[in-house]
Amino acid sequence: MSGGLDLTESNGFVLCTGVSQETSDAGLQPLDTIVGVTVGEGEGSFHADVPAKSLEDVAAAMHGAMDHAMANKLETIDLELNRLIKGYFKDED
């Protein structure tokens, strides 16, 4: 998987479940959730808020961002993430 990202919809979240090395190097980790997609700044930029959206809605936002970036010759798409951190409960006997 080169520059790849696998997404899975689960209980109102879209989780990153598979992340290639290239994508990991860019900062994404498994269990991250995408909550926003942005291309450019100011007037003429593209932005979509996607917290608690379906996989279809997140994919549509990402495709919209890619289309906007290509049409405007922009090389960067910014993703706003929420990072889930595994926690463990230790019983203090």
Phi and psi restraints in degrees (value plus and minus 20) as a CYANA .aco file:
   2 SER   PHI    -123.3   -83.3
   2 SER   PSI      96.6   136.6
   3 GLY   PHI      44.7    84.7
   3 GLY   PSI       8.7    48.7
   4 GLY   PHI    -115.4   -75.4
   4 GLY   PSI     140.9   180.9
   5 LEU   PHI    -170.1  -130.1
   5 LEU   PSI     103.4   143.4
   6 ASP   PHI    -123.5   -83.5
   6 ASP   PSI     115.2   155.2
   7 LEU   PHI    -140.2  -100.2
   7 LEU   PSI     125.2   165.2
   8 THR   PHI    -156.2  -116.2
   8 THR   PSI     115.5   155.5
   9 GLU   PHI    -110.8   -70.8
   9 GLU   PSI     110.2   150.2
  10 SER   PHI    -170.1  -130.1
  10 SER   PSI      93.7   133.7
  11 ASN   PHI      28.3    68.3
  11 ASN   PSI      31.2    71.2
  12 GLY   PHI      63.4   103.4
  12 GLY   PSI     -13.8    26.2
  13 PHE   PHI    -144.1  -104.1
  13 PHE   PSI     130.5   170.5
  14 VAL   PHI    -130.4   -90.4
  14 VAL   PSI      92.0   132.0
  15 LEU   PHI    -119.5   -79.5
  15 LEU   PSI     122.6   162.6
  16 CYS   PHI     -98.0   -58.0
  16 CYS   PSI      96.1   136.1
  17 THR   PHI    -129.1   -89.1
  17 THR   PSI     -39.4     0.6
  18 GLY   PHI    -158.0  -118.0
  18 GLY   PSI     107.4   147.4
  19 VAL   PHI    -153.2  -113.2
  19 VAL   PSI     102.2   142.2
  20 SER   PHI     -89.9   -49.9
  20 SER   PSI     147.2   187.2
  21 GLN   PHI     -81.0   -41.0
  21 GLN   PSI     -62.8   -22.8
  22 GLU   PHI     -81.3   -41.3
  22 GLU   PSI     -62.1   -22.1
  23 THR   PHI     -89.7   -49.7
  23 THR   PSI     -59.5   -19.5
  24 SER   PHI     -81.8   -41.8
  24 SER   PSI     -61.4   -21.4
  25 ASP   PHI     -82.3   -42.3
  25 ASP   PSI     -46.7    -6.7
  26 ALA   PHI    -101.1   -61.1
  26 ALA   PSI     -28.7    11.3
  27 GLY   PHI      98.0   138.0
  27 GLY   PSI     -26.8    13.2
  28 LEU   PHI    -104.7   -64.7
  28 LEU   PSI     125.2   165.2
  29 GLN   PHI    -150.6  -110.6
  29 GLN   PSI     134.9   174.9
  30 PRO   PHI     -76.6   -36.6
  30 PRO   PSI     123.3   163.3
  31 LEU   PHI      59.8    99.8
  31 LEU   PSI     -19.2    20.8
  32 ASP   PHI     -86.8   -46.8
  32 ASP   PSI     130.4   170.4
  33 THR   PHI    -139.2   -99.2
  33 THR   PSI     116.4   156.4
  34 ILE   PHI    -107.4   -67.4
  34 ILE   PSI     103.9   143.9
  35 VAL   PHI    -137.1   -97.1
  35 VAL   PSI     -27.8    12.2
  36 GLY   PHI    -180.8  -140.8
  36 GLY   PSI     129.1   169.1
  37 VAL   PHI    -153.1  -113.1
  37 VAL   PSI     107.4   147.4
  38 THR   PHI    -156.1  -116.1
  38 THR   PSI     121.0   161.0
  39 VAL   PHI    -152.1  -112.1
  39 VAL   PSI     105.9   145.9
  40 GLY   PHI      56.6    96.6
  40 GLY   PSI    -199.9  -159.9
  41 GLU   PHI    -154.2  -114.2
  41 GLU   PSI     131.0   171.0
  42 GLY   PHI      49.5    89.5
  42 GLY   PSI    -174.1  -134.1
  43 GLU   PHI     -78.8   -38.8
  43 GLU   PSI     113.5   153.5
  44 GLY   PHI      65.2   105.2
  44 GLY   PSI     -13.8    26.2
  45 SER   PHI    -103.8   -63.8
  45 SER   PSI     150.0   190.0
  46 PHE   PHI    -137.8   -97.8
  46 PHE   PSI     113.9   153.9
  47 HIS   PHI    -167.0  -127.0
  47 HIS   PSI     118.7   158.7
  48 ALA   PHI    -157.6  -117.6
  48 ALA   PSI     107.7   147.7
  49 ASP   PHI    -109.2   -69.2
  49 ASP   PSI     108.5   148.5
  50 VAL   PHI    -152.5  -112.5
  50 VAL   PSI      11.2    51.2
  51 PRO   PHI     -89.6   -49.6
  51 PRO   PSI     120.4   160.4
  52 ALA   PHI      35.9    75.9
  52 ALA   PSI      12.6    52.6
  53 LYS   PHI    -120.1   -80.1
  53 LYS   PSI     144.7   184.7
  54 SER   PHI     -93.8   -53.8
  54 SER   PSI     144.0   184.0
  55 LEU   PHI     -78.1   -38.1
  55 LEU   PSI     -59.5   -19.5
  56 GLU   PHI     -80.7   -40.7
  56 GLU   PSI     -62.4   -22.4
  57 ASP   PHI     -87.7   -47.7
  57 ASP   PSI     -60.9   -20.9
  58 VAL   PHI     -84.6   -44.6
  58 VAL   PSI     -64.2   -24.2
  59 ALA   PHI     -82.2   -42.2
  59 ALA   PSI     -60.6   -20.6
  60 ALA   PHI     -83.5   -43.5
  60 ALA   PSI     -60.4   -20.4
  61 ALA   PHI     -84.8   -44.8
  61 ALA   PSI     -61.8   -21.8
  62 MET   PHI     -87.6   -47.6
  62 MET   PSI     -59.2   -19.2
  63 HIS   PHI     -86.0   -46.0
  63 HIS   PSI     -60.2   -20.2
  64 GLY   PHI     -81.1   -41.1
  64 GLY   PSI     -60.8   -20.8
  65 ALA   PHI     -84.5   -44.5
  65 ALA   PSI     -62.8   -22.8
  66 MET   PHI     -83.6   -43.6
  66 MET   PSI     -63.8   -23.8
  67 ASP   PHI     -81.1   -41.1
  67 ASP   PSI     -63.6   -23.6
  68 HIS   PHI     -83.5   -43.5
  68 HIS   PSI     -64.3   -24.3
  69 ALA   PHI     -82.1   -42.1
  69 ALA   PSI     -64.4   -24.4
  70 MET   PHI     -86.2   -46.2
  70 MET   PSI     -62.3   -22.3
  71 ALA   PHI     -85.5   -45.5
  71 ALA   PSI     -48.7    -8.7
  72 ASN   PHI    -128.1   -88.1
  72 ASN   PSI      -8.6    31.4
  73 LYS   PHI      33.6    73.6
  73 LYS   PSI      24.1    64.1
  74 LEU   PHI    -122.8   -82.8
  74 LEU   PSI     122.1   162.1
  75 GLU   PHI    -121.5   -81.5
  75 GLU   PSI     -27.3    12.7
  76 THR   PHI    -143.1  -103.1
  76 THR   PSI     112.9   152.9
  77 ILE   PHI    -137.6   -97.6
  77 ILE   PSI     102.3   142.3
  78 ASP   PHI    -115.3   -75.3
  78 ASP   PSI     112.4   152.4
  79 LEU   PHI    -130.4   -90.4
  79 LEU   PSI     111.8   151.8
  80 GLU   PHI    -113.8   -73.8
  80 GLU   PSI     108.5   148.5
  81 LEU   PHI    -140.8  -100.8
  81 LEU   PSI     131.7   171.7
  82 ASN   PHI    -130.9   -90.9
  82 ASN   PSI     113.6   153.6
  83 ARG   PHI    -126.1   -86.1
  83 ARG   PSI     102.3   142.3
  84 LEU   PHI    -105.4   -65.4
  84 LEU   PSI     112.0   152.0
  85 ILE   PHI    -136.5   -96.5
  85 ILE   PSI     108.9   148.9
  86 LYS   PHI     -89.0   -49.0
  86 LYS   PSI     113.4   153.4
  87 GLY   PHI    -143.0  -103.0
  87 GLY   PSI     132.0   172.0
  88 TYR   PHI    -149.0  -109.0
  88 TYR   PSI     122.5   162.5
  89 PHE   PHI    -119.8   -79.8
  89 PHE   PSI     108.0   148.0
  90 LYS   PHI    -129.3   -89.3
  90 LYS   PSI     100.1   140.1
  91 ASP   PHI     -95.9   -55.9
  91 ASP   PSI     102.9   142.9
  92 GLU   PHI    -115.8   -75.8
  92 GLU   PSI      77.8   117.8
